[in-house]
């Protein structure tokens, strides 16, 4: 399957108490996705559910998670959850304006 390729970088800035991070390097990895994640973020923004930062976190996290589920659909870890998740995705996509 053809996929868009992404480099994901997560940098820990501070702990829950506001203290500087003990992690000296960002976590970085490359991953593929069947969707254009940037386009998905823009479409979800048009729904108006969240502010821009929350929308980006929600949409990117959702796309990363859903791609893992798709690529590992036979994994028993997802057996009970996947029908509910895919129903949620159908409802979400109904409310997203097309490009």
C-alpha positions in Angstrom: 0.0 0.0 0.0 1.3 3.4 -0.9 1.8 5.7 2.1 2.7 9.2 3.0 5.9 9.3 5.1 6.3 11.4 8.2 8.9 12.1 10.8 7.4 12.5 14.2 9.3 14.4 16.9 8.2 14.7 20.5 10.2 16.9 22.8 9.6 16.8 26.6 9.7 20.4 27.8 8.8 20.1 31.5 7.5 17.6 34.0 4.0 17.9 35.6 5.5 20.2 38.3 6.9 22.6 35.7 10.5 21.5 36.2 12.7 21.2 33.2 12.8 17.9 31.4 15.2 15.2 32.5 15.2 13.9 28.9 18.0 15.4 27.0 16.9 14.3 23.5 13.6 14.4 21.6 12.0 11.1 20.7 11.9 10.9 16.9 10.6 8.2 14.5 9.4 7.8 11.0 6.0 6.4 10.1 3.7 5.9 7.2 0.1 6.7 6.8 -2.4 6.0 4.1 -3.9 9.5 4.6 -2.4 13.0 4.1 -2.2 13.9 7.8 -1.9 17.6 7.1 -5.1 17.6 5.1 -6.9 15.6 7.8 -5.9 18.2 10.4 -7.2 21.0 8.2 -10.5 19.2 7.6 -11.0 18.5 11.3 -10.2 22.2 12.1 -13.2 23.1 9.9 -15.5 21.1 12.3 -14.7 23.7 14.9 -14.7 21.3 17.9 -11.4 22.4 19.4 -8.8 25.2 19.2 -6.0 24.7 16.6 -3.5 23.1 19.0 -6.0 20.6 20.4 -7.3 19.8 16.9 -3.7 19.1 15.7 -3.0 16.8 18.7 -6.3 15.0 18.3 -6.1 14.5 14.5 -2.4 13.5 14.5 -2.8 11.1 17.4 -5.9 9.6 15.9 -4.2 9.0 12.5 -1.1 7.5 14.2 -3.3 5.2 16.3 -5.6 4.2 13.5 -2.8 3.3 11.1 -1.3 0.9 13.8 -4.7 -0.7 14.1 -5.1 -1.1 10.4 -1.7 -2.6 10.0 -2.2 -4.9 12.9 -5.9 -5.7 12.5 -5.5 -9.3 13.5 -3.8 -8.5 16.8 -6.0 -9.6 19.7 -5.2 -6.4 21.5 -7.7 -4.6 19.2 -10.3 -7.3 19.0 -12.9 -5.8 21.3 -12.1 -2.2 20.6 -11.8 -2.0 16.8 -15.5 -2.2 16.0 -16.2 0.7 18.3 -13.3 2.7 17.0 -14.3 2.3 13.4 -17.9 3.3 14.2 -16.5 6.4 15.9 -14.4 7.1 12.8 -17.5 6.9 10.6 -19.4 9.4 12.8 -16.4 11.7 12.8 -15.9 11.6 9.1 -19.7 12.4 8.5 -19.1 15.7 10.2 -16.0 16.7 8.4 -16.5 18.9 5.3 -15.0 17.5 2.1 -12.0 19.2 0.5 
